[in-house]
Amino acid sequence: MTDRVAEIEHKLRAALQPLKLEIEDESHKHAGHAGARESGGGHFNVTIVSAAFTGQGLLQRHRLVYDALGDTMRREIHALSIRALSPEEA
Amino acid sequence: MNVQDKIRQQVESNDIVLYMKGTPQFPQCGFSGRATQLLQACGAKFATVDVLADPEVREGIKQYGNWPTIPQLYIKGQLIGGSDVMMDLYQKGELQKLVAEAQGTSKTS
């Protein structure tokens, strides 16, 4: 479980050079519900502050996060809540 | 018709369509439930596609909009986002506007 957090952290740091990054693993709250058994079952909350988000709309910010996570997103993550802020907004 | 064509037809023939797990009455995932509630709070009339009922669409929709998660909201053929994006737009009053515009332009009365 902490491996997954480390993997997410590593990928986000590499791709987006965040000024701030918080990852909460909420998987335990959702263990057992129908959708969670497939696709790794991980539920995570991510708060990330990065200059990459400056001037980007919300859709684009989420895309940057998803793209950074690549196949971790498809393999390990069932649900991801994202708060993506530019440095000016944080 | 392949699955990408099928999805294109769905998003183009409905002004507002939500791809979700389950139905508005019985959402099978908290995020899908929240997305439904946000649309209802905007007074939206919307179509839904239950991806759990169609494994092809479930995979295909992720490629269609290059977006890896479900739910996904499409308005006038455009991907708006998932439930986080919807919540944010709703709090800014923008989701209400998008819904009103989509419905306003399609009204025949």
N, CA and C atoms of all chains as a GROMACS GRO file, in nm:
protein
  597
    1MET      N    1   0.082  -0.120   0.000
    1MET     CA    2   0.000   0.000   0.000
    1MET      C    3   0.086   0.126   0.000
    2THR      N    4   0.186   0.130   0.088
    2THR     CA    5   0.277   0.244   0.087
    2THR      C    6   0.363   0.244  -0.039
    3ASP      N    7   0.384   0.126  -0.098
    3ASP     CA    8   0.456   0.118  -0.225
    3ASP      C    9   0.385   0.199  -0.332
    4ARG      N   10   0.256   0.189  -0.330
    4ARG     CA   11   0.180   0.260  -0.432
    4ARG      C   12   0.190   0.411  -0.412
    5VAL      N   13   0.186   0.454  -0.287
    5VAL     CA   14   0.202   0.598  -0.260
    5VAL      C   15   0.339   0.644  -0.308
    6ALA      N   16   0.440   0.562  -0.279
    6ALA     CA   17   0.576   0.597  -0.321
    6ALA      C   18   0.586   0.606  -0.474
    7GLU      N   19   0.520   0.515  -0.541
    7GLU     CA   20   0.524   0.515  -0.687
    7GLU      C   21   0.454   0.639  -0.744
    8ILE      N   22   0.340   0.671  -0.687
    8ILE     CA   23   0.267   0.790  -0.731
    8ILE      C   24   0.352   0.915  -0.705
    9GLU      N   25   0.410   0.920  -0.587
    9GLU     CA   26   0.491   1.036  -0.551
    9GLU      C   27   0.609   1.052  -0.647
   10HIS      N   28   0.675   0.941  -0.672
   10HIS     CA   29   0.791   0.942  -0.760
   10HIS      C   30   0.754   0.995  -0.899
   11LYS      N   31   0.646   0.943  -0.953
   11LYS     CA   32   0.608   0.981  -1.090
   11LYS      C   33   0.564   1.127  -1.096
   12LEU      N   34   0.490   1.172  -0.995
   12LEU     CA   35   0.444   1.312  -0.998
   12LEU      C   36   0.561   1.408  -0.979
   13ARG      N   37   0.653   1.371  -0.892
   13ARG     CA   38   0.770   1.459  -0.870
   13ARG      C   39   0.854   1.470  -0.998
   14ALA      N   40   0.871   1.356  -1.063
   14ALA     CA   41   0.954   1.356  -1.184
   14ALA      C   42   0.890   1.440  -1.295
   15ALA      N   43   0.758   1.428  -1.309
   15ALA     CA   44   0.694   1.492  -1.424
   15ALA      C   45   0.659   1.638  -1.400
   16LEU      N   46   0.624   1.672  -1.278
   16LEU     CA   47   0.563   1.804  -1.256
   16LEU      C   48   0.642   1.893  -1.159
   17GLN      N   49   0.751   1.844  -1.106
   17GLN     CA   50   0.834   1.921  -1.011
   17GLN      C   51   0.748   2.002  -0.912
   18PRO      N   52   0.665   1.934  -0.836
   18PRO     CA   53   0.572   2.007  -0.749
   18PRO      C   54   0.644   2.083  -0.637
   19LEU      N   55   0.586   2.200  -0.603
   19LEU     CA   56   0.634   2.275  -0.487
   19LEU      C   57   0.576   2.215  -0.361
   20LYS      N   58   0.462   2.153  -0.377
   20LYS     CA   59   0.400   2.086  -0.265
   20LYS      C   60   0.327   1.963  -0.318
   21LEU      N   61   0.337   1.854  -0.243
   21LEU     CA   62   0.270   1.732  -0.287
   21LEU      C   63   0.224   1.653  -0.166
   22GLU      N   64   0.094   1.629  -0.159
   22GLU     CA   65   0.041   1.546  -0.050
   22GLU      C   66  -0.040   1.434  -0.112
   23ILE      N   67  -0.013   1.313  -0.065
   23ILE     CA   68  -0.087   1.198  -0.116
   23ILE      C   69  -0.147   1.124   0.003
   24GLU      N   70  -0.277   1.111   0.000
   24GLU     CA   71  -0.345   1.036   0.106
   24GLU      C   72  -0.393   0.905   0.047
   25ASP      N   73  -0.367   0.798   0.117
   25ASP     CA   74  -0.417   0.667   0.074
   25ASP      C   75  -0.546   0.637   0.148
   26GLU      N   76  -0.653   0.636   0.076
   26GLU     CA   77  -0.783   0.611   0.138
   26GLU      C   78  -0.837   0.474   0.101
   27SER      N   79  -0.749   0.389   0.053
   27SER     CA   80  -0.795   0.258   0.003
   27SER      C   81  -0.873   0.180   0.109
   28HIS      N   82  -0.829   0.192   0.234
   28HIS     CA   83  -0.893   0.113   0.340
   28HIS      C   84  -1.039   0.151   0.358
   29LYS      N   85  -1.075   0.274   0.322
   29LYS     CA   86  -1.214   0.317   0.340
   29LYS      C   87  -1.307   0.253   0.238
   30HIS      N   88  -1.247   0.203   0.132
   30HIS     CA   89  -1.331   0.156   0.021
   30HIS      C   90  -1.313   0.007  -0.005
   31ALA      N   91  -1.229  -0.059   0.071
   31ALA     CA   92  -1.203  -0.200   0.045
   31ALA      C   93  -1.336  -0.274   0.041
   32GLY      N   94  -1.353  -0.357  -0.059
   32GLY     CA   95  -1.474  -0.438  -0.060
   32GLY      C   96  -1.586  -0.387  -0.147
   33HIS      N   97  -1.592  -0.255  -0.178
   33HIS     CA   98  -1.705  -0.217  -0.263
   33HIS      C   99  -1.681  -0.267  -0.405
   34ALA      N  100  -1.790  -0.287  -0.477
   34ALA     CA  101  -1.785  -0.367  -0.600
   34ALA      C  102  -1.675  -0.323  -0.697
   35GLY      N  103  -1.667  -0.194  -0.724
   35GLY     CA  104  -1.571  -0.147  -0.823
   35GLY      C  105  -1.427  -0.161  -0.778
   36ALA      N  106  -1.406  -0.164  -0.646
   36ALA     CA  107  -1.270  -0.156  -0.594
   36ALA      C  108  -1.190  -0.285  -0.613
   37ARG      N  109  -1.259  -0.396  -0.634
   37ARG     CA  110  -1.187  -0.522  -0.645
   37ARG      C  111  -1.109  -0.535  -0.774
   38GLU      N  112  -1.158  -0.468  -0.879
   38GLU     CA  113  -1.083  -0.474  -1.006
   38GLU      C  114  -0.967  -0.375  -0.995
   39SER      N  115  -0.905  -0.343  -1.101
   39SER     CA  116  -0.809  -0.234  -1.116
   39SER      C  117  -0.732  -0.195  -0.989
   40GLY      N  118  -0.683  -0.294  -0.913
   40GLY     CA  119  -0.593  -0.264  -0.804
   40GLY      C  120  -0.661  -0.213  -0.679
   41GLY      N  121  -0.771  -0.144  -0.696
   41GLY     CA  122  -0.850  -0.105  -0.580
   41GLY      C  123  -0.802   0.017  -0.504
   42GLY      N  124  -0.696   0.082  -0.548
   42GLY     CA  125  -0.645   0.194  -0.470
   42GLY      C  126  -0.729   0.320  -0.484
   43HIS      N  127  -0.756   0.384  -0.371
   43HIS     CA  128  -0.821   0.515  -0.370
   43HIS      C  129  -0.723   0.615  -0.310
   44PHE      N  130  -0.698   0.723  -0.382
   44PHE     CA  131  -0.601   0.821  -0.333
   44PHE      C  132  -0.653   0.962  -0.349
   45ASN      N  133  -0.613   1.048  -0.256
   45ASN     CA  134  -0.635   1.191  -0.270
   45ASN      C  135  -0.500   1.257  -0.292
   46VAL      N  136  -0.491   1.338  -0.395
   46VAL     CA  137  -0.365   1.407  -0.423
   46VAL      C  138  -0.387   1.557  -0.421
   47THR      N  139  -0.304   1.626  -0.344
   47THR     CA  140  -0.300   1.772  -0.353
   47THR      C  141  -0.163   1.808  -0.406
   48ILE      N  142  -0.161   1.882  -0.515
   48ILE     CA  143  -0.033   1.909  -0.579
   48ILE      C  144  -0.027   2.054  -0.625
   49VAL      N  145   0.084   2.118  -0.592
   49VAL     CA  146   0.107   2.257  -0.636
   49VAL      C  147   0.225   2.255  -0.731
   50SER      N  148   0.201   2.302  -0.852
   50SER     CA  149   0.309   2.300  -0.951
   50SER      C  150   0.294   2.415  -1.048
   51ALA      N  151   0.407   2.468  -1.090
   51ALA     CA  152   0.407   2.576  -1.190
   51ALA      C  153   0.352   2.526  -1.323
   52ALA      N  154   0.353   2.395  -1.343
   52ALA     CA  155   0.300   2.340  -1.468
   52ALA      C  156   0.152   2.372  -1.486
   53PHE      N  157   0.083   2.403  -1.375
   53PHE     CA  158  -0.062   2.426  -1.383
   53PHE      C  159  -0.098   2.572  -1.412
   54THR      N  160   0.000   2.658  -1.404
   54THR     CA  161  -0.027   2.800  -1.426
   54THR      C  162  -0.088   2.822  -1.565
   55GLY      N  163  -0.200   2.891  -1.567
   55GLY     CA  164  -0.264   2.922  -1.695
   55GLY      C  165  -0.338   2.806  -1.758
   56GLN      N  166  -0.344   2.692  -1.689
   56GLN     CA  167  -0.413   2.575  -1.743
   56GLN      C  168  -0.550   2.561  -1.680
   57GLY      N  169  -0.645   2.519  -1.759
   57GLY     CA  170  -0.779   2.490  -1.707
   57GLY      C  171  -0.777   2.361  -1.626
   58LEU      N  172  -0.887   2.338  -1.562
   58LEU     CA  173  -0.895   2.222  -1.472
   58LEU      C  174  -0.879   2.089  -1.545
   59LEU      N  175  -0.947   2.082  -1.660
   59LEU     CA  176  -0.939   1.958  -1.737
   59LEU      C  177  -0.794   1.927  -1.773
   60GLN      N  178  -0.724   2.031  -1.817
   60GLN     CA  179  -0.585   2.015  -1.859
   60GLN      C  180  -0.496   1.976  -1.740
   61ARG      N  181  -0.524   2.034  -1.624
   61ARG     CA  182  -0.446   1.999  -1.504
   61ARG      C  183  -0.461   1.852  -1.468
   62HIS      N  184  -0.586   1.807  -1.473
   62HIS     CA  185  -0.609   1.666  -1.440
   62HIS      C  186  -0.540   1.576  -1.543
   63ARG      N  187  -0.544   1.618  -1.668
   63ARG     CA  188  -0.477   1.541  -1.773
   63ARG      C  189  -0.327   1.531  -1.747
   64LEU      N  190  -0.267   1.642  -1.702
   64LEU     CA  191  -0.123   1.640  -1.672
   64LEU      C  192  -0.094   1.539  -1.562
   65VAL      N  193  -0.179   1.535  -1.462
   65VAL     CA  194  -0.159   1.439  -1.352
   65VAL      C  195  -0.177   1.296  -1.404
   66TYR      N  196  -0.283   1.274  -1.479
   66TYR     CA  197  -0.307   1.139  -1.532
   66TYR      C  198  -0.192   1.095  -1.623
   67ASP      N  199  -0.148   1.187  -1.708
   67ASP     CA  200  -0.038   1.153  -1.800
   67ASP      C  201   0.089   1.121  -1.722
   68ALA      N  202   0.115   1.197  -1.616
   68ALA     CA  203   0.234   1.172  -1.536
   68ALA      C  204   0.229   1.033  -1.472
   69LEU      N  205   0.111   0.990  -1.435
   69LEU     CA  206   0.098   0.860  -1.367
   69LEU      C  207   0.102   0.743  -1.466
   70GLY      N  208   0.067   0.771  -1.590
   70GLY     CA  209   0.080   0.669  -1.694
   70GLY      C  210   0.010   0.540  -1.658
   71ASP      N  211   0.079   0.428  -1.672
   71ASP     CA  212   0.009   0.301  -1.650
   71ASP      C  213  -0.012   0.267  -1.502
   72THR      N  214   0.049   0.343  -1.411
   72THR     CA  215   0.013   0.326  -1.269
   72THR      C  216  -0.136   0.354  -1.252
   73MET      N  217  -0.181   0.456  -1.327
   73MET     CA  218  -0.322   0.493  -1.323
   73MET      C  219  -0.410   0.376  -1.362
   74ARG      N  220  -0.370   0.307  -1.466
   74ARG     CA  221  -0.454   0.198  -1.516
   74ARG      C  222  -0.441   0.072  -1.431
   75ARG      N  223  -0.323   0.047  -1.376
   75ARG     CA  224  -0.300  -0.078  -1.303
   75ARG      C  225  -0.342  -0.071  -1.158
   76GLU      N  226  -0.302   0.036  -1.090
   76GLU     CA  227  -0.306   0.036  -0.944
   76GLU      C  228  -0.414   0.125  -0.886
   77ILE      N  229  -0.462   0.219  -0.966
   77ILE     CA  230  -0.547   0.322  -0.908
   77ILE      C  231  -0.689   0.305  -0.956
   78HIS      N  232  -0.775   0.287  -0.860
   78HIS     CA  233  -0.916   0.276  -0.894
   78HIS      C  234  -0.981   0.414  -0.892
   79ALA      N  235  -0.940   0.497  -0.799
   79ALA     CA  236  -1.000   0.629  -0.789
   79ALA      C  237  -0.896   0.728  -0.739
   80LEU      N  238  -0.903   0.846  -0.796
   80LEU     CA  239  -0.804   0.948  -0.763
   80LEU      C  240  -0.875   1.083  -0.756
   81SER      N  241  -0.870   1.144  -0.639
   81SER     CA  242  -0.922   1.281  -0.628
   81SER      C  243  -0.804   1.376  -0.639
   82ILE      N  244  -0.817   1.474  -0.724
   82ILE     CA  245  -0.703   1.562  -0.752
   82ILE      C  246  -0.738   1.706  -0.718
   83ARG      N  247  -0.652   1.770  -0.638
   83ARG     CA  248  -0.654   1.916  -0.624
   83ARG      C  249  -0.525   1.965  -0.684
   84ALA      N  250  -0.535   2.030  -0.798
   84ALA     CA  251  -0.415   2.074  -0.869
   84ALA      C  252  -0.412   2.226  -0.871
   85LEU      N  253  -0.313   2.284  -0.804
   85LEU     CA  254  -0.306   2.429  -0.792
   85LEU      C  255  -0.176   2.482  -0.852
   86SER      N  256  -0.186   2.601  -0.907
   86SER     CA  257  -0.064   2.669  -0.949
   86SER      C  258  -0.006   2.738  -0.826
   87PRO      N  259   0.122   2.775  -0.828
   87PRO     CA  260   0.184   2.838  -0.711
   87PRO      C  261   0.108   2.966  -0.668
   88GLU      N  262   0.054   3.037  -0.764
   88GLU     CA  263  -0.019   3.161  -0.732
   88GLU      C  264  -0.146   3.133  -0.653
   89GLU      N  265  -0.203   3.017  -0.673
   89GLU     CA  266  -0.331   2.985  -0.608
   89GLU      C  267  -0.312   2.917  -0.473
   90ALA      N  268  -0.195   2.866  -0.449
   90ALA     CA  269  -0.174   2.785  -0.328
   90ALA      C  270  -0.162   2.873  -0.203
   91MET      N  271  -2.025  -0.144  -3.654
   91MET     CA  272  -1.981  -0.018  -3.592
   91MET      C  273  -1.886  -0.050  -3.477
   92ASN      N  274  -1.769   0.008  -3.477
   92ASN     CA  275  -1.679  -0.020  -3.366
   92ASN      C  276  -1.714   0.067  -3.245
   93VAL      N  277  -1.648   0.038  -3.135
   93VAL     CA  278  -1.690   0.102  -3.010
   93VAL      C  279  -1.664   0.253  -3.010
   94GLN      N  280  -1.559   0.295  -3.078
   94GLN     CA  281  -1.531   0.439  -3.083
   94GLN      C  282  -1.641   0.513  -3.161
   95ASP      N  283  -1.688   0.452  -3.270
   95ASP     CA  284  -1.799   0.511  -3.345
   95ASP      C  285  -1.926   0.516  -3.261
   96LYS      N  286  -1.945   0.410  -3.187
   96LYS     CA  287  -2.065   0.401  -3.102
   96LYS      C  288  -2.062   0.514  -2.998
   97ILE      N  289  -1.946   0.535  -2.936
   97ILE     CA  290  -1.935   0.641  -2.835
   97ILE      C  291  -1.954   0.778  -2.900
   98ARG      N  292  -1.893   0.795  -3.018
   98ARG     CA  293  -1.908   0.923  -3.087
   98ARG      C  294  -2.056   0.953  -3.112
   99GLN      N  295  -2.126   0.851  -3.153
   99GLN     CA  296  -2.270   0.869  -3.177
   99GLN      C  297  -2.343   0.907  -3.048
  100GLN      N  298  -2.305   0.842  -2.938
  100GLN     CA  299  -2.370   0.873  -2.810
  100GLN      C  300  -2.344   1.018  -2.767
  101VAL      N  301  -2.221   1.062  -2.777
  101VAL     CA  302  -2.190   1.197  -2.726
  101VAL      C  303  -2.240   1.305  -2.822
  102GLU      N  304  -2.257   1.269  -2.950
  102GLU     CA  305  -2.304   1.370  -3.044
  102GLU      C  306  -2.456   1.376  -3.053
  103SER      N  307  -2.522   1.268  -3.016
  103SER     CA  308  -2.668   1.270  -3.026
  103SER      C  309  -2.735   1.310  -2.894
  104ASN      N  310  -2.657   1.328  -2.789
  104ASN     CA  311  -2.712   1.376  -2.662
  104ASN      C  312  -2.640   1.504  -2.621
  105ASP      N  313  -2.718   1.607  -2.586
  105ASP     CA  314  -2.654   1.733  -2.546
  105ASP      C  315  -2.569   1.713  -2.422
  106ILE      N  316  -2.622   1.635  -2.328
  106ILE     CA  317  -2.550   1.610  -2.202
  106ILE      C  318  -2.553   1.461  -2.176
  107VAL      N  319  -2.437   1.401  -2.166
  107VAL     CA  320  -2.434   1.257  -2.139
  107VAL      C  321  -2.326   1.226  -2.037
  108LEU      N  322  -2.364   1.147  -1.939
  108LEU     CA  323  -2.273   1.106  -1.832
  108LEU      C  324  -2.243   0.958  -1.845
  109TYR      N  325  -2.116   0.925  -1.859
  109TYR     CA  326  -2.072   0.785  -1.851
  109TYR      C  327  -2.046   0.755  -1.705
  110MET      N  328  -2.113   0.655  -1.654
  110MET     CA  329  -2.108   0.631  -1.509
  110MET      C  330  -2.115   0.482  -1.480
  111LYS      N  331  -2.088   0.451  -1.351
  111LYS     CA  332  -2.105   0.313  -1.305
  111LYS      C  333  -2.241   0.303  -1.238
  112GLY      N  334  -2.330   0.225  -1.296
  112GLY     CA  335  -2.465   0.215  -1.244
  112GLY      C  336  -2.556   0.316  -1.312
  113THR      N  337  -2.665   0.348  -1.245
  113THR     CA  338  -2.766   0.439  -1.299
  113THR      C  339  -2.786   0.552  -1.199
  114PRO      N  340  -2.850   0.663  -1.242
  114PRO     CA  341  -2.875   0.772  -1.147
  114PRO      C  342  -2.950   0.723  -1.023
  115GLN      N  343  -3.042   0.629  -1.042
  115GLN     CA  344  -3.117   0.577  -0.927
  115GLN      C  345  -3.029   0.487  -0.839
  116PHE      N  346  -2.943   0.410  -0.904
  116PHE     CA  347  -2.858   0.315  -0.831
  116PHE      C  348  -2.713   0.325  -0.875
  117PRO      N  349  -2.648   0.436  -0.840
  117PRO     CA  350  -2.506   0.447  -0.877
  117PRO      C  351  -2.424   0.340  -0.804
  118GLN      N  352  -2.326   0.283  -0.875
  118GLN     CA  353  -2.245   0.175  -0.817
  118GLN      C  354  -2.109   0.225  -0.769
  119CYS      N  355  -2.093   0.353  -0.760
  119CYS     CA  356  -1.965   0.409  -0.716
  119CYS      C  357  -1.994   0.550  -0.665
  120GLY      N  358  -1.929   0.589  -0.558
  120GLY     CA  359  -1.956   0.719  -0.497
  120GLY      C  360  -1.930   0.836  -0.591
  121PHE      N  361  -1.830   0.821  -0.677
  121PHE     CA  362  -1.797   0.931  -0.768
  121PHE      C  363  -1.906   0.947  -0.874
  122SER      N  364  -1.959   0.835  -0.921
  122SER     CA  365  -2.068   0.841  -1.017
  122SER      C  366  -2.194   0.899  -0.952
  123GLY      N  367  -2.216   0.863  -0.827
  123GLY     CA  368  -2.330   0.917  -0.754
  123GLY      C  369  -2.319   1.068  -0.738
  124ARG      N  370  -2.199   1.114  -0.706
  124ARG     CA  371  -2.178   1.258  -0.688
  124ARG      C  372  -2.198   1.333  -0.820
  125ALA      N  373  -2.148   1.274  -0.928
  125ALA     CA  374  -2.163   1.338  -1.060
  125ALA      C  375  -2.311   1.352  -1.096
  126THR      N  376  -2.388   1.248  -1.068
  126THR     CA  377  -2.532   1.252  -1.094
  126THR      C  378  -2.598   1.363  -1.014
  127GLN      N  379  -2.563   1.372  -0.886
  127GLN     CA  380  -2.624   1.473  -0.799
  127GLN      C  381  -2.591   1.614  -0.845
  128LEU      N  382  -2.469   1.634  -0.891
  128LEU     CA  383  -2.430   1.767  -0.939
  128LEU      C  384  -2.514   1.807  -1.061
  129LEU      N  385  -2.531   1.713  -1.153
  129LEU     CA  386  -2.612   1.744  -1.272
  129LEU      C  387  -2.756   1.772  -1.232
  130GLN      N  388  -2.807   1.694  -1.140
  130GLN     CA  389  -2.945   1.716  -1.095
  130GLN      C  390  -2.957   1.852  -1.028
  131ALA      N  391  -2.854   1.891  -0.951
  131ALA     CA  392  -2.857   2.021  -0.884
  131ALA      C  393  -2.856   2.136  -0.985
  132CYS      N  394  -2.805   2.111  -1.104
  132CYS     CA  395  -2.803   2.212  -1.209
  132CYS      C  396  -2.933   2.210  -1.290
  133GLY      N  397  -3.023   2.122  -1.255
  133GLY     CA  398  -3.147   2.111  -1.332
  133GLY      C  399  -3.125   2.052  -1.470
  134ALA      N  400  -3.023   1.971  -1.483
  134ALA     CA  401  -2.991   1.916  -1.615
  134ALA      C  402  -3.081   1.798  -1.649
  135LYS      N  403  -3.118   1.793  -1.777
  135LYS     CA  404  -3.177   1.671  -1.832
  135LYS      C  405  -3.064   1.602  -1.904
  136PHE      N  406  -3.029   1.484  -1.860
  136PHE     CA  407  -2.909   1.422  -1.918
  136PHE      C  408  -2.929   1.274  -1.943
  137ALA      N  409  -2.857   1.226  -2.043
  137ALA     CA  410  -2.854   1.084  -2.071
  137ALA      C  411  -2.741   1.022  -1.989
  138THR      N  412  -2.754   0.896  -1.957
  138THR     CA  413  -2.643   0.827  -1.890
  138THR      C  414  -2.613   0.697  -1.965
  139VAL      N  415  -2.488   0.658  -1.957
  139VAL     CA  416  -2.447   0.528  -2.010
  139VAL      C  417  -2.383   0.453  -1.893
  140ASP      N  418  -2.440   0.337  -1.863
  140ASP     CA  419  -2.386   0.255  -1.754
  140ASP      C  420  -2.272   0.169  -1.811
  141VAL      N  421  -2.148   0.206  -1.777
  141VAL     CA  422  -2.034   0.134  -1.836
  141VAL      C  423  -2.022  -0.008  -1.780
  142LEU      N  424  -2.082  -0.032  -1.664
  142LEU     CA  425  -2.076  -0.168  -1.608
  142LEU      C  426  -2.158  -0.265  -1.693
  143ALA      N  427  -2.254  -0.209  -1.768
  143ALA     CA  428  -2.339  -0.294  -1.852
  143ALA      C  429  -2.274  -0.320  -1.987
  144ASP      N  430  -2.164  -0.254  -2.017
  144ASP     CA  431  -2.103  -0.265  -2.150
  144ASP      C  432  -1.951  -0.255  -2.140
  145PRO      N  433  -1.885  -0.369  -2.122
  145PRO     CA  434  -1.740  -0.370  -2.101
  145PRO      C  435  -1.662  -0.302  -2.214
  146GLU      N  436  -1.714  -0.311  -2.336
  146GLU     CA  437  -1.647  -0.247  -2.450
  146GLU      C  438  -1.646  -0.096  -2.436
  147VAL      N  439  -1.760  -0.042  -2.399
  147VAL     CA  440  -1.771   0.103  -2.380
  147VAL      C  441  -1.686   0.144  -2.259
  148ARG      N  442  -1.686   0.060  -2.158
  148ARG     CA  443  -1.609   0.090  -2.038
  148ARG      C  444  -1.462   0.113  -2.069
  149GLU      N  445  -1.405   0.030  -2.154
  149GLU     CA  446  -1.266   0.049  -2.195
  149GLU      C  447  -1.256   0.158  -2.302
  150GLY      N  448  -1.350   0.156  -2.395
  150GLY     CA  449  -1.345   0.247  -2.509
  150GLY      C  450  -1.355   0.393  -2.470
  151ILE      N  451  -1.433   0.422  -2.368
  151ILE     CA  452  -1.452   0.563  -2.329
  151ILE      C  453  -1.322   0.621  -2.274
  152LYS      N  454  -1.238   0.536  -2.217
  152LYS     CA  455  -1.111   0.586  -2.163
  152LYS      C  456  -1.020   0.634  -2.276
  153GLN      N  457  -1.029   0.564  -2.390
  153GLN     CA  458  -0.949   0.606  -2.506
  153GLN      C  459  -1.015   0.722  -2.580
  154TYR      N  460  -1.146   0.719  -2.584
  154TYR     CA  461  -1.219   0.818  -2.664
  154TYR      C  462  -1.178   0.960  -2.626
  155GLY      N  463  -1.182   0.988  -2.496
  155GLY     CA  464  -1.149   1.124  -2.452
  155GLY      C  465  -1.009   1.133  -2.391
  156ASN      N  466  -0.932   1.023  -2.402
  156ASN     CA  467  -0.802   1.016  -2.337
  156ASN      C  468  -0.813   1.056  -2.190
  157TRP      N  469  -0.905   0.992  -2.121
  157TRP     CA  470  -0.932   1.023  -1.980
  157TRP      C  471  -0.950   0.889  -1.909
  158PRO      N  472  -0.870   0.861  -1.806
  158PRO     CA  473  -0.863   0.723  -1.757
  158PRO      C  474  -0.969   0.681  -1.655
  159THR      N  475  -1.051   0.775  -1.612
  159THR     CA  476  -1.143   0.740  -1.502
  159THR      C  477  -1.289   0.762  -1.542
  160ILE      N  478  -1.374   0.702  -1.464
  160ILE     CA  479  -1.519   0.713  -1.480
  160ILE      C  480  -1.574   0.759  -1.346
  161PRO      N  481  -1.665   0.853  -1.337
  161PRO     CA  482  -1.750   0.907  -1.444
  161PRO      C  483  -1.680   1.006  -1.538
  162GLN      N  484  -1.743   1.026  -1.652
  162GLN     CA  485  -1.701   1.127  -1.749
  162GLN      C  486  -1.824   1.198  -1.802
  163LEU      N  487  -1.817   1.331  -1.800
  163LEU     CA  488  -1.929   1.412  -1.849
  163LEU      C  489  -1.895   1.471  -1.986
  164TYR      N  490  -1.987   1.454  -2.079
  164TYR     CA  491  -1.975   1.518  -2.210
  164TYR      C  492  -2.092   1.613  -2.230
  165ILE      N  493  -2.061   1.736  -2.268
  165ILE     CA  494  -2.166   1.832  -2.304
  165ILE      C  495  -2.139   1.877  -2.447
  166LYS      N  496  -2.240   1.862  -2.531
  166LYS     CA  497  -2.228   1.900  -2.673
  166LYS      C  498  -2.106   1.837  -2.736
  167GLY      N  499  -2.083   1.712  -2.705
  167GLY     CA  500  -1.974   1.639  -2.768
  167GLY      C  501  -1.837   1.664  -2.708
  168GLN      N  502  -1.829   1.756  -2.611
  168GLN     CA  503  -1.699   1.791  -2.551
  168GLN      C  504  -1.684   1.725  -2.414
  169LEU      N  505  -1.567   1.668  -2.389
  169LEU     CA  506  -1.538   1.616  -2.255
  169LEU      C  507  -1.524   1.733  -2.158
  170ILE      N  508  -1.605   1.730  -2.053
  170ILE     CA  509  -1.595   1.834  -1.949
  170ILE      C  510  -1.501   1.787  -1.839
  171GLY      N  511  -1.512   1.661  -1.801
  171GLY     CA  512  -1.421   1.607  -1.701
  171GLY      C  513  -1.490   1.503  -1.614
  172GLY      N  514  -1.421   1.467  -1.506
  172GLY     CA  515  -1.475   1.371  -1.410
  172GLY      C  516  -1.542   1.444  -1.295
  173SER      N  517  -1.567   1.372  -1.185
  173SER     CA  518  -1.648   1.431  -1.079
  173SER      C  519  -1.574   1.544  -1.004
  174ASP      N  520  -1.442   1.538  -0.994
  174ASP     CA  521  -1.368   1.649  -0.931
  174ASP      C  522  -1.382   1.777  -1.013
  175VAL      N  523  -1.366   1.764  -1.144
  175VAL     CA  524  -1.378   1.880  -1.231
  175VAL      C  525  -1.520   1.934  -1.224
  176MET      N  526  -1.617   1.843  -1.224
  176MET     CA  527  -1.757   1.886  -1.217
  176MET      C  528  -1.785   1.962  -1.088
  177MET      N  529  -1.732   1.910  -0.977
  177MET     CA  530  -1.753   1.976  -0.847
  177MET      C  531  -1.693   2.116  -0.848
  178ASP      N  532  -1.574   2.126  -0.902
  178ASP     CA  533  -1.508   2.256  -0.906
  178ASP      C  534  -1.587   2.355  -0.993
  179LEU      N  535  -1.630   2.309  -1.110
  179LEU     CA  536  -1.708   2.396  -1.199
  179LEU      C  537  -1.840   2.435  -1.133
  180TYR      N  538  -1.899   2.341  -1.061
  180TYR     CA  539  -2.026   2.369  -0.994
  180TYR      C  540  -2.008   2.478  -0.888
  181GLN      N  541  -1.899   2.466  -0.812
  181GLN     CA  542  -1.875   2.565  -0.707
  181GLN      C  543  -1.849   2.703  -0.764
  182LYS      N  544  -1.797   2.708  -0.885
  182LYS     CA  545  -1.774   2.838  -0.949
  182LYS      C  546  -1.897   2.886  -1.026
  183GLY      N  547  -2.002   2.807  -1.029
  183GLY     CA  548  -2.122   2.843  -1.104
  183GLY      C  549  -2.110   2.817  -1.253
  184GLU      N  550  -2.003   2.751  -1.294
  184GLU     CA  551  -1.981   2.732  -1.438
  184GLU      C  552  -2.052   2.609  -1.494
  185LEU      N  553  -2.068   2.509  -1.410
  185LEU     CA  554  -2.138   2.389  -1.458
  185LEU      C  555  -2.284   2.425  -1.490
  186GLN      N  556  -2.345   2.507  -1.403
  186GLN     CA  557  -2.482   2.552  -1.426
  186GLN      C  558  -2.493   2.623  -1.561
  187LYS      N  559  -2.393   2.706  -1.591
  187LYS     CA  560  -2.395   2.780  -1.718
  187LYS      C  561  -2.382   2.686  -1.837
  188LEU      N  562  -2.288   2.591  -1.826
  188LEU     CA  563  -2.270   2.495  -1.936
  188LEU      C  564  -2.398   2.417  -1.963
  189VAL      N  565  -2.464   2.377  -1.854
  189VAL     CA  566  -2.589   2.301  -1.867
  189VAL      C  567  -2.697   2.388  -1.930
  190ALA      N  568  -2.709   2.511  -1.880
  190ALA     CA  569  -2.812   2.600  -1.932
  190ALA      C  570  -2.790   2.629  -2.080
  191GLU      N  571  -2.666   2.652  -2.117
  191GLU     CA  572  -2.636   2.679  -2.258
  191GLU      C  573  -2.669   2.558  -2.344
  192ALA      N  574  -2.628   2.441  -2.298
  192ALA     CA  575  -2.652   2.319  -2.376
  192ALA      C  576  -2.801   2.296  -2.395
  193GLN      N  577  -2.878   2.322  -2.290
  193GLN     CA  578  -3.021   2.297  -2.299
  193GLN      C  579  -3.092   2.409  -2.372
  194GLY      N  580  -3.043   2.532  -2.353
  194GLY     CA  581  -3.106   2.646  -2.419
  194GLY      C  582  -3.102   2.635  -2.570
  195THR      N  583  -2.987   2.591  -2.621
  195THR     CA  584  -2.971   2.589  -2.766
  195THR      C  585  -3.047   2.473  -2.830
  196SER      N  586  -3.091   2.378  -2.749
  196SER     CA  587  -3.159   2.264  -2.809
  196SER      C  588  -3.310   2.272  -2.793
  197LYS      N  589  -3.354   2.376  -2.722
  197LYS     CA  590  -3.499   2.387  -2.698
  197LYS      C  591  -3.573   2.421  -2.828
  198THR      N  592  -3.682   2.354  -2.849
  198THR     CA  593  -3.760   2.380  -2.970
  198THR      C  594  -3.881   2.468  -2.939
  199SER      N  595  -3.916   2.480  -2.812
  199SER     CA  596  -4.038   2.555  -2.777
  199SER      C  597  -4.014   2.705  -2.782
   0.00000   0.00000   0.00000
